[in-house]
Amino acid sequence: MAAEKKNENSEFDFAPDDEEVELKFKVKKKRQKRIPYSDEEKKALLDGVQEFGKGAWRTIRDHYADIFDVNNRSTVNLKDLHRTLTKSER
């Protein structure tokens, strides 16, 4: 009789779980609107690479902070811009 009750609820033999299950969902972050680089930013970046060398993104960003802080440019942004500007030279 007990076996019949078990089969009435489910055809699987699972033990009841009293633990709460926490579901984790990925939350999509909203992308920031793209802000085009100004000619002043491009010139400052090329001057900085000339002065400090390619790869010194932190130094370039700090030296030209008054220009790059306006649009919150990161060192990765500077690296990407430099790659884009010099792509045509390759």
DASULJO-V357133 format. One record per backbone hydrogen bond with DSSP energy under -1.0 kcal/mol. NH is the residue of the N-H (numbers start at 1). CO is the residue of the C=O. Records with the same first field share a line. If there is no record, write none. Layout:
BEGIN
NH = CO / CO
END
This chain:
BEGIN
5 = 1
6 = 2
7 = 3
8 = 4
9 = 5
10 = 6
42 = 38
43 = 39
44 = 40
45 = 41
46 = 42
47 = 43
48 = 44
49 = 45
50 = 46
51 = 47
52 = 48
53 = 49
56 = 53
60 = 56
61 = 57
62 = 58
63 = 59
64 = 60
65 = 62
67 = 64
68 = 64
69 = 65
73 = 68
78 = 74
79 = 75
80 = 76
81 = 77
82 = 78
83 = 79
84 = 80
85 = 81
86 = 82
END
